[in-house]
């Protein structure tokens, strides 16, 4: 019998100072996540813009939150 473990997670879409989207996915036990709470939890994360013409990198706290999307992070069972 396989048992799948699900954990609440969020995809937070940040906008770099040059206007490009940066996605960050993290597990989080909060049932609801506001923009202020997202910055409090993830503001120290180091981000890098993947846009070829940008190259910006820095802390998430230096960006703007565009979107917060909750989802279930499904962990496969240990083998």
C-alpha positions in Angstrom: 0.0 0.0 0.0 1.4 3.4 -1.0 0.8 6.4 1.1 1.3 9.8 -0.4 2.0 12.7 1.9 0.6 16.1 1.0 1.9 19.3 2.5 0.5 22.8 1.9 2.8 24.9 -0.2 2.8 28.2 -2.0 4.2 29.5 -5.3 5.0 33.2 -4.7 5.6 35.2 -7.9 7.9 38.1 -7.3 8.7 40.9 -9.7 12.4 41.9 -10.0 13.2 45.6 -10.1 13.4 45.4 -13.9 9.8 44.0 -14.2 10.4 40.3 -14.8 8.6 37.5 -12.9 10.5 35.2 -10.5 8.8 32.1 -9.1 9.5 30.7 -5.7 7.9 27.5 -4.4 8.0 26.7 -0.7 6.3 24.5 1.7 4.5 26.4 4.4 2.1 25.4 7.2 0.0 28.6 7.0 -3.5 28.0 5.7 -3.6 31.5 4.4 -0.7 33.7 3.2 -1.0 37.5 2.8 1.5 39.6 0.9 2.9 40.9 4.2 3.2 37.4 5.7 4.9 36.1 2.5 7.5 38.9 2.7 8.0 38.1 6.4 8.5 34.4 5.7 10.5 34.6 2.4 12.0 38.2 2.4 15.5 36.9 3.2 15.4 34.4 0.3 18.0 35.0 -2.4 16.4 35.3 -5.8 17.9 35.5 -9.3 16.1 36.8 -12.4 16.3 34.2 -15.2 15.5 36.6 -17.9 18.5 36.5 -20.3 18.7 40.3 -20.6 18.4 41.1 -16.9 20.7 39.2 -14.6 19.3 40.8 -11.4 19.9 39.0 -8.1 19.1 39.9 -4.6 16.8 39.3 -1.6 13.1 38.8 -2.1 12.5 41.8 0.2 13.8 44.0 -2.6 11.1 42.9 -5.0 7.3 43.2 -5.3 4.9 40.3 -4.7 2.8 39.8 -7.8 0.8 36.7 -6.9 0.5 34.0 -4.2 -0.8 30.6 -5.3 -1.5 27.9 -2.8 -1.1 24.2 -3.8 -0.7 20.8 -2.3 3.0 19.6 -2.4 2.8 15.9 -2.9 5.7 13.9 -1.5 6.3 10.5 -2.9 6.7 7.7 -0.3 10.2 6.7 0.7 11.4 3.5 -1.0 
